[in-house]
């Protein structure tokens, strides 16, 4: 028996429920549902996928976003899913229908994985999805034990447990739908196809089409399914545990530098690169100068370093030997890396900064931007204890030693040093504004870093 709650009723229910979810990008703003598209993913119609076009804000401040909302629609309440209840609605013949948050329902996840394994589709030419298995990809486990990971902000990840001899998987559902190829799928697949062991092995992905915010047909990715590294720990936890216990982390940081350079080398070989022309460097310098102005306006404590900051980033336009632009991680920090006993450091989440437009996140960039992000992350890890001493500085140098050994050039010398200094300062300035607005107790961490970076003669 399949419940058939109307699209209008489902849209009204989701309008109330969605703004309370972690993945909803416009919290605190009145949201209006402009369009709902909906399709079943399985024959029974229990597992469904909704594309919800939402307008948040008014007038010039209005933003239009298409959210992917997986739901399960059941004719009777399921006690095992009580924690995931979205609401109760009448279906088309007046009988009740219970709507659940799909990722928490193993039936929904099984429907998604079936599309991937069978390379089948669901829906229509205007709103539909299609599964793809990666070449030589991991098979879908036979069991149906699933768990939604907590803590994720912009997406939803579902762990699929495996029986002995099988590989557990993790399915990442992209909550904000953006036209174009998602770099998390493109970059990780390219790395895996090249035999790089520094990323999880792929199983497959789901792409499809929906009505874009402008009313035209949009095409892009809905989900990505990869190996789940059971028993691994993220590098942030490993690093902060070392800080708290007073243990040196230099050896691990050096190996992480090597892993980072290995990934950059494969990306440069497998995906297109572009020369860092004087015009591109001038544009980069202009963008960095805009960030300096923005940060100094937002945080008055930066006024006394504004001139030095402008000089540091403006030096980028005078670089003559910059490395080529290439695909990069784009949002690199200790939380984006896992440590596996069998594999060492494994890099995750190649989506880039989630608030940037997808098209921008797919553009070639300086690999040194990833290096700068990790250096800032070491600084934060060191600051989790009152007296970190030289822990962070040792990690920075070890990471750069490892990176240099594989890359064949040292980011601390020549024009690369100029670029790295500007990019790290840019990251620290962003952090100053973020902390001032959201975590003022943490403001000293990036503010101290800004002063330290500007006191460095490089």
Secondary structure as GFF3:
##gff-version 3
##sequence-region A 1 458
A	DSSP	alpha_helix	7	17	.	.	.	ID=ss1
A	DSSP	three_ten_helix	18	20	.	.	.	ID=ss2
A	DSSP	beta_strand	31	40	.	.	.	ID=ss3
A	DSSP	beta_strand	47	56	.	.	.	ID=ss4
A	DSSP	three_ten_helix	59	61	.	.	.	ID=ss5
A	DSSP	beta_strand	63	74	.	.	.	ID=ss6
A	DSSP	three_ten_helix	79	84	.	.	.	ID=ss7
A	DSSP	beta_strand	85	90	.	.	.	ID=ss8
A	DSSP	beta_strand	96	101	.	.	.	ID=ss9
A	DSSP	three_ten_helix	102	104	.	.	.	ID=ss10
A	DSSP	alpha_helix	106	118	.	.	.	ID=ss11
A	DSSP	beta_strand	121	123	.	.	.	ID=ss12
A	DSSP	beta_strand	128	133	.	.	.	ID=ss13
A	DSSP	beta_strand	146	148	.	.	.	ID=ss14
A	DSSP	beta_strand	155	160	.	.	.	ID=ss15
A	DSSP	beta_strand	169	174	.	.	.	ID=ss16
A	DSSP	alpha_helix	183	193	.	.	.	ID=ss17
A	DSSP	beta_strand	202	211	.	.	.	ID=ss18
A	DSSP	beta_strand	217	227	.	.	.	ID=ss19
A	DSSP	beta_strand	233	234	.	.	.	ID=ss20
A	DSSP	alpha_helix	235	244	.	.	.	ID=ss21
A	DSSP	alpha_helix	250	270	.	.	.	ID=ss22
A	DSSP	alpha_helix	278	298	.	.	.	ID=ss23
A	DSSP	three_ten_helix	300	305	.	.	.	ID=ss24
A	DSSP	alpha_helix	306	314	.	.	.	ID=ss25
A	DSSP	three_ten_helix	315	318	.	.	.	ID=ss26
A	DSSP	three_ten_helix	334	336	.	.	.	ID=ss27
A	DSSP	beta_strand	337	340	.	.	.	ID=ss28
A	DSSP	beta_strand	344	347	.	.	.	ID=ss29
A	DSSP	alpha_helix	358	361	.	.	.	ID=ss30
A	DSSP	alpha_helix	368	382	.	.	.	ID=ss31
A	DSSP	alpha_helix	391	407	.	.	.	ID=ss32
A	DSSP	alpha_helix	414	438	.	.	.	ID=ss33
A	DSSP	three_ten_helix	440	442	.	.	.	ID=ss34
A	DSSP	alpha_helix	443	455	.	.	.	ID=ss35
###
